[in-house]
Amino acid sequence: MNSSHQPVTIYKPKKILQGANLYSPNSILVAELDPSVSCKPVDKQFSERALQILNVHRSAEAKANINAIPPLPPSLTTNTFAEVLNYLALTFQRWGGLPVTFAKVLAKTENAQGEHIVFESRLDHLATASGQIAAEVCLHCINPELVSAERIKNMIVEFDRVFVHSRTNQIPFIREAEETGVPWLPLTVDGAILAFGQGSKLKKVHKNFTSNTNLIASRIAADKHTTANMLRAQGIPVPRQVVATSLEVAIEAAQRLEYPVVVKPARSDHGTAVFVDLRDETEVSNAFNEVMKYGPVLVEKLIPGEHHKLMVINGKFRWACKQLPAHVIGDGNQSVRSLIEQTNEACLANDWDPIANDDEALAQLKKQDLTMESVPAKGSRVKLTTQASVSTEESMKDVTNLMHPANVNLAERAAATIDIDIASLDFITKDVNKPYWEVGAAFCGVNITPGLILHEEKIILGEWFPDDEKGRIVSVVVLDSLPDKKRGARIAEQLQVKYSKVCLATMQGLLIDGELASPGNFASYHGLQAALCEPGVNAVVLEIEASDLIKNGLGIDRCDLAVFASREESSDQQLAEAARGILATISECVIDNSIIREGQNASSDAKQLAREINSSLS
């Protein structure tokens, strides 16, 4: 998230512990507070003022996100500055839709100038932004002159835009993965690319592109003319089109196709610069001059009917939604201008397309003998554009159950022709309940990166990981294994008997089936993540030192088996015991000095694995 604000000096993020760590089974952010405020007691009004500031600028979607996840535990107090900051940092992340619940104020150490706080983190950049805003809100509550209300508002609005309203937001995937037990991790600092599953079962998601998205398909879908030609060749109805290289060609094409026509970019998405129902040379000329800014221009015959979005995922039709052009509904009291302003407030809160008060709106009003100052009759629909949009709740209508089987089949054929795994198809027809050949219909666009608005992430992850394993591979962690003991190597050899392609992460390097693949120190949480992301791997073994586990976290939310070295092999008994505690809580089975301890929910496979490995090590 971009911000021009100066950093808050009272709050210093120190590090992020990935995966299971000393404080939590989930990743956390550690930050240091200035000693002048960290332990400062605050009254109830302080925390209430802070929350009130958030509520003033909170959008409807943000409120829905918070209400959709479990409440924060009552144990999270807000009696000091540090505790309030923690509470707000969690609140902001939850506002973004992430189910974080853990926060703690740490006891002050001898080396620390100020008090340290930790709070749960799912996406590092979101947690960092949340902590920063929380600190500024707290400062504002102490003294509004330190941090202005306008500055707070701008930060919240920007946070809202980036993390809440983005239609290509990854958070729905993260929430679904955590609810269903599918492991995931960010592959980039900004969380733009996420990995779901592990090793041979791993899938990647970038916005709405997935590991299954065909590169050729994406190139085809990006070119509307090529898309139309391919669909037409398969007998799938599309409008007649002409690529217009000049205004003269555009006007000639419109005459040849016969008015009314549509003028739109040949290479654009999501309805950008689409001009519909053009009926003369002047309208075509104005539209052409705007569209040419986006590259090659298409002129196509207008297909009579209503606009529908059809979603096809992994070859199967999922839902259909009818979309109406942007409009307002008269109430008999307000002007068109006021109705637009009122509607756009709802658009901002729900990530809908705002209604533009532009020349097109004025032209549409003129056709209805209205102006911006006209007061429409109660219940009357005032059309403001010709293009379908998502500008109000009323502009979208679920028609999934009305779709005729012939139209369903047509949508699946269209997606298969382009070979797209997640396809949003623009379908024009007078009646989706009747076969397309009876009423006339056509596809006027195929979007390869549609906004996921109806829980498509549930479908995608559910079909990727349908079994009880939830995309997990066998994982073993070996704590404080001395080089001469070669416990990790012996365990990897044991696993190779049952599993193809076993990855071992050690201080000497990354080994695959006993062969060195990458030299270097991989005995860390980075090493484990590298092993888990290795293509085709079906089992991983990580050797890790207690100090690295405590310092950086394990980098995984759960492992099948933890193997501990004997206590006398550790240089720091207290450190080793702390590391044992971490691994004991996240492992299904634990081998400690040849004693097997089974977790409460240990699977039969994990139990058998523990017995086999314990036998091979003894």
C-alpha positions as CSV (number, residue, x, y, z in Angstrom):
1,M,0.0,0.0,0.0
2,N,1.5,3.3,-1.0
3,S,1.6,6.1,1.5
4,S,3.2,9.5,1.5
5,H,3.0,9.7,5.3
6,Q,6.1,9.9,7.5
7,P,6.7,6.8,9.6
8,V,5.5,6.8,13.1
9,T,8.5,6.8,15.4
10,I,6.8,5.3,18.4
11,Y,6.2,2.0,16.5
12,K,9.1,0.0,14.9
13,P,8.4,-3.3,13.2
14,K,11.3,-5.6,13.9
15,K,10.7,-8.9,12.2
16,I,8.1,-11.5,11.1
17,L,8.2,-15.0,12.4
18,Q,6.9,-17.3,9.6
19,G,4.8,-20.3,10.5
20,A,4.7,-22.0,13.9
21,N,6.8,-20.0,16.4
22,L,7.5,-19.4,20.1
23,Y,4.3,-17.4,20.5
24,S,1.7,-18.8,18.0
25,P,1.1,-21.7,15.6
26,N,0.6,-19.0,12.9
27,S,3.0,-16.3,11.6
28,I,3.3,-13.1,13.7
29,L,4.8,-9.6,13.4
30,V,7.1,-8.4,16.2
31,A,7.3,-4.7,16.8
32,E,9.0,-2.4,19.4
33,L,7.2,0.5,21.0
34,D,8.7,3.7,22.3
35,P,9.0,3.4,26.1
36,S,7.2,6.7,26.6
37,V,3.9,5.2,25.5
38,S,4.2,1.4,25.5
39,C,3.1,0.7,29.0
40,K,1.0,3.9,29.4
41,P,-2.4,3.1,30.9
42,V,-5.4,4.2,28.9
43,D,-9.1,4.5,29.9
44,K,-12.0,2.9,28.2
45,Q,-12.7,6.1,26.3
46,F,-9.3,5.9,24.6
47,S,-10.1,2.5,22.9
48,E,-13.7,3.6,22.2
49,R,-12.4,6.7,20.4
50,A,-10.0,4.7,18.4
51,L,-12.7,2.3,17.3
52,Q,-15.0,5.2,16.5
53,I,-12.4,6.6,14.1
54,L,-12.3,3.3,12.3
55,N,-16.1,3.1,12.1
56,V,-16.4,6.5,10.6
57,H,-14.5,5.5,7.5
58,R,-15.3,1.8,7.5
59,S,-17.0,0.6,4.3
60,A,-20.0,-1.7,4.2
61,E,-17.8,-4.4,2.7
62,A,-15.2,-4.0,5.5
63,K,-18.0,-4.4,8.1
64,A,-19.2,-7.5,6.3
65,N,-15.7,-9.0,6.4
66,I,-15.4,-8.5,10.1
67,N,-18.8,-9.8,10.8
68,A,-18.1,-12.9,8.7
69,I,-15.2,-14.2,10.9
70,P,-15.2,-15.3,14.5
71,P,-15.0,-12.4,17.1
72,L,-11.8,-11.6,18.9
73,P,-11.3,-13.5,22.1
74,P,-12.4,-11.7,25.3
75,S,-9.0,-12.2,26.8
76,L,-7.6,-9.5,24.5
77,T,-7.6,-6.6,26.8
78,T,-7.2,-2.9,25.9
79,N,-6.0,-1.4,29.2
80,T,-2.7,0.0,27.9
81,F,-1.4,1.8,24.8
82,A,0.4,-1.4,23.6
83,E,-2.8,-3.5,24.1
84,V,-4.9,-1.0,22.2
85,L,-2.4,-0.9,19.3
86,N,-2.4,-4.7,19.2
87,Y,-6.2,-4.7,19.1
88,L,-6.4,-2.2,16.3
89,A,-3.7,-4.0,14.3
90,L,-5.8,-7.2,14.4
91,T,-9.0,-5.3,13.7
92,F,-7.5,-3.8,10.5
93,Q,-6.4,-7.2,9.2
94,R,-9.9,-8.6,10.1
95,W,-11.3,-5.7,8.2
96,G,-9.4,-6.9,5.2
97,G,-11.1,-10.3,5.7
98,L,-8.4,-12.4,7.5
99,P,-9.4,-14.4,10.6
100,V,-6.5,-13.3,12.9
101,T,-7.1,-13.6,16.6
102,F,-3.7,-13.7,18.5
103,A,-1.9,-10.7,20.0
104,K,0.4,-10.3,23.0
105,V,2.4,-7.7,24.8
106,L,5.8,-9.2,25.7
107,A,7.6,-8.7,28.9
108,K,10.4,-6.1,28.6
109,T,13.9,-7.6,28.2
110,E,17.2,-6.1,29.4
111,N,18.3,-5.2,25.9
112,A,15.1,-3.6,24.7
113,Q,14.5,0.1,25.1
114,G,10.7,-0.2,24.8
115,E,8.1,-2.8,25.1
116,H,7.6,-5.4,22.4
117,I,4.2,-6.4,21.0
118,V,3.4,-9.4,18.7
119,F,0.3,-9.8,16.6
120,E,-0.8,-12.4,14.2
121,S,0.0,-12.0,10.5
122,R,-1.4,-13.8,7.5
123,L,0.1,-11.5,4.8
124,D,3.2,-9.6,5.7
125,H,2.4,-6.5,3.8
126,L,-1.1,-6.3,5.2
127,A,0.1,-6.9,8.8
128,T,2.7,-4.2,8.4
129,A,0.2,-1.7,7.0
130,S,-2.3,-2.6,9.8
131,G,0.3,-2.0,12.5
132,Q,1.3,1.3,11.0
133,I,-2.2,2.6,10.8
134,A,-3.0,1.4,14.3
135,A,-0.1,3.3,15.6
136,E,-1.2,6.5,13.9
137,V,-4.8,6.1,15.1
138,C,-3.5,5.7,18.7
139,L,-1.3,8.8,18.3
140,H,-4.3,10.7,17.1
141,C,-6.3,9.7,20.1
142,I,-3.5,11.0,22.4
143,N,-3.1,14.3,20.5
144,P,-4.9,15.1,17.2
145,E,-2.2,17.6,16.5
146,L,0.3,14.8,16.2
147,V,-1.7,13.0,13.5
148,S,-4.5,14.9,11.7
149,A,-7.9,13.4,11.1
150,E,-7.5,13.9,7.4
151,R,-4.3,11.9,7.4
152,I,-6.0,9.0,9.2
153,K,-8.9,9.1,6.8
154,N,-6.6,9.0,3.8
155,M,-4.7,6.0,5.2
156,I,-7.9,4.1,5.9
157,V,-9.3,4.8,2.5
158,E,-6.1,3.6,0.8
159,F,-6.0,0.5,3.0
160,D,-9.6,-0.1,2.1
161,R,-8.9,0.3,-1.6
162,V,-6.0,-2.1,-1.7
163,F,-7.0,-4.8,0.7
164,V,-10.8,-4.8,0.9
165,H,-12.3,-3.7,-2.4
166,S,-9.9,-5.2,-4.9
167,R,-11.8,-7.6,-7.1
168,T,-8.7,-9.6,-7.7
169,N,-8.0,-9.8,-4.0
170,Q,-6.3,-13.0,-2.9
171,I,-7.9,-12.9,0.6
172,P,-11.0,-15.0,-0.3
173,F,-8.6,-17.8,-1.4
174,I,-6.7,-17.5,1.9
175,R,-9.8,-17.6,4.0
176,E,-11.2,-20.6,2.1
177,A,-7.8,-22.4,2.4
178,E,-7.7,-21.9,6.2
179,E,-11.3,-22.9,6.6
180,T,-10.7,-26.2,4.8
181,G,-7.2,-26.9,6.0
182,V,-5.3,-26.4,2.7
183,P,-1.7,-25.2,3.3
184,W,-0.7,-22.0,1.6
185,L,2.1,-19.5,1.6
186,P,2.9,-16.2,-0.3
187,L,5.5,-16.5,-3.0
188,T,6.0,-12.8,-3.3
189,V,6.5,-10.0,-0.7
190,D,3.3,-8.3,-1.6
191,G,1.3,-11.6,-1.6
192,A,0.4,-11.2,-5.3
193,I,1.3,-14.8,-6.0
194,L,0.2,-17.5,-3.6
195,A,1.0,-21.2,-3.4
196,F,-1.7,-23.6,-2.3
197,G,-0.9,-27.2,-1.5
198,Q,2.7,-28.6,-1.3
199,G,5.2,-30.3,-3.6
200,S,3.6,-32.4,-6.3
201,K,0.2,-31.1,-5.3
202,L,1.1,-27.4,-5.3
203,K,-1.0,-24.9,-7.3
204,K,-0.3,-21.2,-7.8
205,V,-2.7,-18.3,-8.0
206,H,-2.0,-14.7,-9.2
207,K,-5.0,-12.5,-9.1
208,N,-7.4,-14.7,-11.0
209,F,-4.7,-16.6,-13.0
210,T,-4.0,-20.1,-11.8
211,S,-1.5,-22.8,-12.5
212,N,-4.1,-24.2,-14.9
213,T,-4.5,-21.0,-16.9
214,N,-3.4,-21.6,-20.4
215,L,-0.9,-19.0,-21.8
216,I,-2.2,-19.4,-25.3
217,A,-5.8,-19.0,-24.0
218,S,-4.8,-15.8,-22.2
219,R,-3.3,-14.4,-25.4
220,I,-6.5,-15.3,-27.4
221,A,-8.9,-13.9,-24.8
222,A,-6.9,-10.6,-24.7
223,D,-7.7,-10.1,-28.4
224,K,-11.5,-9.8,-28.9
225,H,-11.2,-10.1,-32.7
226,T,-9.3,-13.4,-32.5
227,T,-11.6,-14.7,-29.8
228,A,-14.7,-14.0,-32.0
229,N,-13.1,-15.6,-35.0
230,M,-12.3,-18.8,-33.1
231,L,-15.8,-19.0,-31.6
232,R,-17.3,-18.4,-35.0
233,A,-15.3,-21.2,-36.6
234,Q,-16.9,-23.6,-34.1
235,G,-20.4,-22.4,-34.9
236,I,-20.7,-20.4,-31.7
237,P,-22.6,-17.2,-32.3
238,V,-20.7,-13.9,-32.1
239,P,-21.4,-10.4,-33.6
240,R,-20.1,-9.5,-37.0
241,Q,-17.0,-7.3,-36.5
242,V,-14.6,-5.1,-38.3
243,V,-11.1,-3.9,-37.1
244,A,-11.1,-0.2,-37.8
245,T,-7.7,1.3,-38.5
246,S,-9.0,4.8,-39.1
247,L,-12.2,6.8,-38.6
248,E,-13.1,6.4,-42.2
249,V,-12.9,2.6,-41.9
250,A,-15.0,2.8,-38.7
251,I,-17.8,4.8,-40.3
252,E,-17.8,2.6,-43.4
253,A,-17.9,-0.5,-41.2
254,A,-20.8,0.9,-39.2
255,Q,-22.7,1.5,-42.5
256,R,-21.9,-1.9,-43.8
257,L,-22.9,-3.7,-40.6
258,E,-26.0,-1.4,-40.4
259,Y,-26.7,0.7,-37.4
260,P,-26.9,0.3,-34.4
261,V,-23.3,-0.7,-33.7
262,V,-20.9,-1.1,-30.9
263,V,-17.4,0.5,-30.8
264,K,-14.8,-0.9,-28.4
265,P,-11.1,-1.7,-27.9
266,A,-9.9,-4.8,-29.6
267,R,-7.5,-5.5,-26.6
268,S,-9.1,-4.4,-23.4
269,D,-11.0,-6.1,-20.5
270,H,-13.7,-5.5,-18.0
271,G,-15.8,-3.3,-20.2
272,T,-13.2,-0.5,-20.6
273,A,-14.2,2.2,-23.2
274,V,-17.2,0.2,-24.7
275,F,-19.7,2.4,-26.5
276,V,-23.0,0.7,-27.2
277,D,-26.1,1.5,-29.4
278,L,-24.4,4.0,-31.7
279,R,-26.8,5.1,-34.4
280,D,-25.1,7.7,-36.6
281,E,-21.7,8.9,-37.9
282,T,-21.3,11.5,-35.1
283,E,-21.7,9.0,-32.3
284,V,-19.3,6.5,-34.1
285,S,-16.8,9.3,-34.6
286,N,-16.9,10.4,-30.9
287,A,-16.6,6.8,-29.8
288,F,-13.7,6.1,-32.1
289,N,-11.7,9.0,-30.9
290,E,-12.0,7.7,-27.3
291,V,-11.4,4.0,-28.0
292,M,-8.3,4.6,-30.1
293,K,-6.5,5.7,-27.0
294,Y,-6.6,2.0,-25.9
295,G,-5.2,0.6,-29.2
296,P,-6.9,-1.1,-32.1
297,V,-10.6,-0.4,-32.5
298,L,-13.4,-2.8,-33.1
299,V,-16.8,-2.0,-34.7
300,E,-19.4,-4.7,-34.3
301,K,-23.1,-5.2,-35.0
302,L,-25.2,-4.6,-31.9
303,I,-27.0,-7.7,-30.8
304,P,-30.5,-7.0,-29.4
305,G,-31.1,-8.4,-25.9
306,E,-29.9,-8.1,-22.4
307,H,-26.4,-8.5,-21.1
308,H,-25.4,-11.5,-19.0
309,K,-22.3,-12.7,-17.3
310,L,-21.8,-16.5,-17.5
311,M,-19.1,-18.1,-15.3
312,V,-17.4,-21.3,-16.4
313,I,-14.8,-22.9,-14.1
314,N,-12.8,-25.9,-15.1
315,G,-15.0,-26.6,-18.0
316,K,-18.3,-26.5,-16.0
317,F,-21.0,-23.8,-16.1
318,R,-21.4,-22.4,-12.5
319,W,-23.6,-19.3,-12.6
320,A,-25.3,-16.6,-14.7
321,C,-26.0,-13.0,-13.8
322,K,-28.0,-10.5,-15.7
323,Q,-26.5,-7.0,-15.8
324,L,-28.4,-3.9,-16.5
325,P,-26.9,-0.6,-17.7
326,A,-26.2,2.0,-15.0
327,H,-29.3,3.7,-13.8
328,V,-31.1,5.3,-10.9
329,I,-34.6,4.8,-9.6
330,G,-36.7,7.9,-9.1
331,D,-38.2,8.7,-5.6
332,G,-40.4,11.6,-6.7
333,N,-38.3,14.0,-4.5
334,Q,-34.7,14.0,-5.6
335,S,-33.1,15.2,-8.8
336,V,-31.2,12.9,-11.1
337,R,-28.0,14.5,-9.9
338,S,-28.8,13.8,-6.2
339,L,-29.8,10.2,-7.0
340,I,-26.5,9.6,-8.8
341,E,-24.5,11.0,-5.8
342,Q,-26.5,8.8,-3.4
343,T,-26.0,5.8,-5.6
344,N,-22.2,6.4,-5.9
345,E,-21.9,6.4,-2.1
346,A,-23.2,2.9,-2.1
347,C,-20.8,2.1,-5.0
348,L,-17.8,3.2,-3.0
349,A,-18.9,1.1,0.0
350,N,-19.4,-2.1,-2.1
351,D,-16.8,-1.9,-4.8
352,W,-19.3,-1.3,-7.5
353,D,-18.7,0.8,-10.6
354,P,-19.7,4.4,-9.9
355,I,-22.1,6.1,-12.3
356,A,-20.2,8.7,-14.3
357,N,-21.7,12.2,-14.6
358,D,-20.4,12.6,-18.1
359,D,-21.4,13.3,-21.7
360,E,-22.8,9.8,-22.2
361,A,-25.1,10.3,-19.1
362,L,-26.2,13.6,-20.5
363,A,-26.9,12.1,-23.9
364,Q,-29.0,9.3,-22.3
365,L,-31.0,11.8,-20.3
366,K,-31.7,13.8,-23.4
367,K,-33.1,10.8,-25.1
368,Q,-35.5,10.4,-22.1
369,D,-36.4,14.2,-22.1
370,L,-34.6,14.6,-18.8
371,T,-31.7,16.7,-17.4
372,M,-29.6,16.4,-14.3
373,E,-32.0,18.6,-12.4
374,S,-35.1,16.7,-13.4
375,V,-37.0,14.9,-10.6
376,P,-38.0,11.5,-11.9
377,A,-41.3,10.0,-10.8
378,K,-41.3,7.5,-7.9
379,G,-40.3,4.0,-9.1
380,S,-39.2,5.2,-12.6
381,R,-36.0,3.8,-14.0
382,V,-33.6,6.5,-15.5
383,K,-31.0,5.0,-17.8
384,L,-27.6,6.7,-17.7
385,T,-25.5,4.5,-19.9
386,T,-25.9,1.9,-22.6
387,Q,-23.3,-0.4,-21.2
388,A,-24.1,-3.1,-18.6
389,S,-22.3,-2.4,-15.3
390,V,-22.2,-3.3,-11.6
391,S,-23.3,0.0,-10.2
392,T,-26.2,-1.0,-7.9
393,E,-27.5,-4.2,-6.3
394,E,-30.5,-3.9,-8.6
395,S,-28.2,-3.9,-11.7
396,M,-27.3,-7.6,-11.0
397,K,-29.8,-10.4,-11.1
398,D,-29.0,-14.1,-10.6
399,V,-30.5,-16.1,-13.5
400,T,-28.5,-19.3,-13.0
401,N,-31.6,-21.4,-12.6
402,L,-33.3,-19.9,-15.6
403,M,-30.5,-20.9,-18.0
404,H,-31.7,-23.2,-20.8
405,P,-29.5,-26.4,-21.1
406,A,-28.6,-25.4,-24.7
407,N,-27.2,-22.1,-23.4
408,V,-25.3,-23.8,-20.6
409,N,-23.8,-26.2,-23.1
410,L,-22.9,-23.2,-25.4
411,A,-21.1,-21.5,-22.6
412,E,-19.0,-24.6,-21.8
413,R,-18.2,-25.0,-25.5
414,A,-17.1,-21.4,-25.7
415,A,-14.8,-21.7,-22.7
416,A,-13.4,-25.0,-24.0
417,T,-12.8,-23.5,-27.5
418,I,-10.5,-20.8,-25.9
419,D,-9.3,-23.4,-23.4
420,I,-9.8,-21.2,-20.3
421,D,-10.0,-22.6,-16.8
422,I,-11.7,-19.6,-15.2
423,A,-13.8,-17.8,-17.8
424,S,-16.4,-15.0,-17.6
425,L,-18.4,-14.8,-20.8
426,D,-20.4,-11.8,-22.0
427,F,-23.6,-13.3,-23.4
428,I,-26.3,-11.2,-25.1
429,T,-29.8,-12.7,-25.4
430,K,-33.4,-11.7,-25.1
431,D,-34.2,-14.7,-22.9
432,V,-31.8,-17.1,-21.2
433,N,-34.7,-19.5,-20.6
434,K,-34.9,-20.3,-24.3
435,P,-32.4,-21.9,-26.7
436,Y,-30.1,-19.3,-28.2
437,W,-31.1,-20.2,-31.7
438,E,-34.7,-19.4,-31.1
439,V,-34.4,-15.9,-29.7
440,G,-31.0,-14.8,-31.1
441,A,-27.9,-14.5,-29.0
442,A,-24.2,-14.0,-29.2
443,F,-21.0,-13.9,-27.1
444,C,-19.5,-10.4,-27.3
445,G,-16.5,-11.0,-25.0
446,V,-14.5,-13.6,-23.0
447,N,-12.7,-12.3,-19.9
448,I,-9.8,-14.4,-18.6
449,T,-9.4,-12.5,-15.3
450,P,-12.9,-12.0,-14.0
451,G,-13.7,-10.6,-10.6
452,L,-14.6,-13.5,-8.3
453,I,-17.8,-12.4,-6.7
454,L,-19.8,-15.5,-5.9
455,H,-17.3,-17.6,-3.9
456,E,-15.6,-19.1,-6.9
457,E,-12.5,-19.8,-4.7
458,K,-14.6,-22.5,-2.9
459,I,-15.1,-24.2,-6.3
460,I,-11.5,-23.9,-7.4
461,L,-9.8,-25.0,-4.2
462,G,-12.4,-27.8,-3.6
463,E,-11.7,-29.3,-7.0
464,W,-7.9,-28.9,-6.7
465,F,-7.9,-30.6,-3.2
466,P,-10.9,-32.9,-2.9
467,D,-9.4,-35.5,-0.6
468,D,-8.6,-35.5,3.1
469,E,-5.0,-34.7,2.5
470,K,-5.9,-31.2,1.4
471,G,-2.9,-30.8,-0.8
472,R,-0.4,-31.8,1.8
473,I,2.6,-34.1,1.3
474,V,4.6,-36.0,4.0
475,S,6.7,-33.6,6.1
476,V,9.3,-34.5,8.8
477,V,11.2,-32.0,10.9
478,V,14.5,-33.0,12.6
479,L,15.6,-30.7,15.4
480,D,19.3,-30.1,16.2
481,S,20.5,-33.0,14.1
482,L,24.3,-33.1,14.3
483,P,26.1,-33.6,10.9
484,D,27.8,-36.9,12.0
485,K,24.5,-38.4,13.1
486,K,23.0,-37.9,9.6
487,R,19.4,-38.4,11.0
488,G,17.9,-36.3,8.2
489,A,19.6,-38.3,5.5
490,R,18.6,-41.6,7.1
491,I,15.0,-40.5,7.3
492,A,15.0,-39.4,3.7
493,E,16.4,-42.8,2.6
494,Q,13.6,-44.5,4.6
495,L,11.0,-42.3,2.9
496,Q,12.4,-43.1,-0.6
497,V,11.2,-46.6,-0.1
498,K,7.6,-45.5,-0.1
499,Y,7.6,-42.1,-1.9
500,S,9.0,-41.0,-5.2
501,K,11.0,-37.8,-5.1
502,V,12.0,-37.0,-1.5
503,C,13.5,-33.6,-0.7
504,L,16.0,-33.1,2.2
505,A,16.9,-29.6,3.4
506,T,20.2,-29.4,5.4
507,M,23.0,-27.0,6.3
508,Q,24.9,-28.4,3.4
509,G,22.2,-27.9,0.8
510,L,19.0,-29.1,-0.8
511,L,19.0,-32.8,-1.8
512,I,16.5,-34.6,-4.0
513,D,16.5,-38.4,-3.8
514,G,20.0,-38.2,-2.2
515,E,21.5,-36.0,-4.9
516,L,22.6,-32.5,-4.2
517,A,20.3,-30.1,-6.1
518,S,21.3,-26.7,-4.6
519,P,24.3,-26.2,-2.3
520,G,24.0,-23.8,0.7
521,N,22.4,-23.6,4.1
522,F,18.7,-24.8,3.8
523,A,18.4,-25.7,7.5
524,S,15.8,-22.9,8.1
525,Y,12.3,-21.9,7.5
526,H,13.4,-20.6,4.1
527,G,14.8,-24.1,3.4
528,L,11.6,-25.8,4.4
529,Q,9.5,-23.5,2.1
530,A,12.0,-24.2,-0.8
531,A,11.5,-27.9,-0.2
532,L,7.7,-27.7,0.0
533,C,7.6,-25.7,-3.3
534,E,10.0,-28.1,-5.1
535,P,8.1,-29.4,-8.2
536,G,7.0,-33.0,-8.1
537,V,8.2,-33.7,-4.5
538,N,6.1,-36.1,-2.4
539,A,7.9,-35.9,0.9
540,V,10.2,-33.4,2.6
541,V,12.7,-33.7,5.5
542,L,14.0,-30.5,7.2
543,E,17.0,-30.4,9.5
544,I,16.8,-27.3,11.7
545,E,18.6,-25.8,14.7
546,A,16.6,-24.7,17.7
547,S,18.1,-21.2,17.5
548,D,16.8,-20.7,13.9
549,L,13.4,-22.1,14.8
550,I,13.1,-19.6,17.7
551,K,14.5,-16.7,15.8
552,N,12.6,-17.1,12.5
553,G,9.8,-19.5,13.0
554,L,9.3,-22.9,11.4
555,G,7.7,-21.8,8.1
556,I,5.0,-24.4,8.1
557,D,1.7,-24.6,10.0
558,R,1.8,-28.4,10.5
559,C,4.1,-31.4,10.0
560,D,3.5,-35.1,10.2
561,L,6.5,-36.0,12.4
562,A,9.0,-34.2,14.5
563,V,12.3,-36.0,15.5
564,F,14.3,-34.6,18.4
565,A,18.0,-35.1,19.0
566,S,19.0,-36.2,22.5
567,R,19.0,-33.5,25.0
568,E,22.8,-33.7,25.7
569,E,23.4,-32.8,22.0
570,S,22.0,-29.3,22.3
571,S,24.2,-26.4,23.4
572,D,21.3,-24.6,24.9
573,Q,18.9,-26.7,26.9
574,Q,16.4,-24.0,27.5
575,L,16.3,-23.1,23.8
576,A,15.9,-26.7,22.8
577,E,13.0,-27.2,25.2
578,A,11.3,-24.1,23.8
579,A,11.8,-25.6,20.3
580,R,10.4,-28.9,21.5
581,G,7.3,-27.1,22.7
582,I,6.7,-25.6,19.3
583,L,7.1,-28.8,17.4
584,A,5.1,-30.8,19.8
585,T,2.1,-28.5,19.2
586,I,2.1,-28.7,15.4
587,S,3.3,-32.3,14.8
588,E,0.9,-35.2,14.5
589,C,3.6,-37.5,16.0
590,V,6.8,-36.7,17.9
591,I,9.8,-39.0,18.4
592,D,11.8,-37.8,21.5
593,N,14.7,-40.1,22.5
594,S,13.0,-43.1,20.8
595,I,9.7,-42.4,22.6
596,I,6.8,-41.9,20.2
597,R,4.2,-39.4,21.3
598,E,1.0,-39.1,19.2
599,G,-1.0,-36.0,18.7
600,Q,-4.7,-36.0,19.7
601,N,-5.7,-36.0,16.0
602,A,-2.8,-38.0,14.6
603,S,-3.7,-39.9,11.4
604,S,-3.0,-43.6,11.0
605,D,-0.4,-42.8,8.3
606,A,1.5,-40.4,10.6
607,K,1.5,-43.1,13.3
608,Q,2.8,-45.7,10.9
609,L,5.5,-43.3,9.6
610,A,6.6,-42.6,13.2
611,R,7.0,-46.3,14.0
612,E,9.0,-46.9,10.8
613,I,11.3,-44.0,11.2
614,N,11.8,-44.7,14.9
615,S,12.8,-48.3,14.1
616,S,15.3,-47.2,11.4
617,L,17.0,-44.7,13.8
618,S,17.3,-47.0,16.8
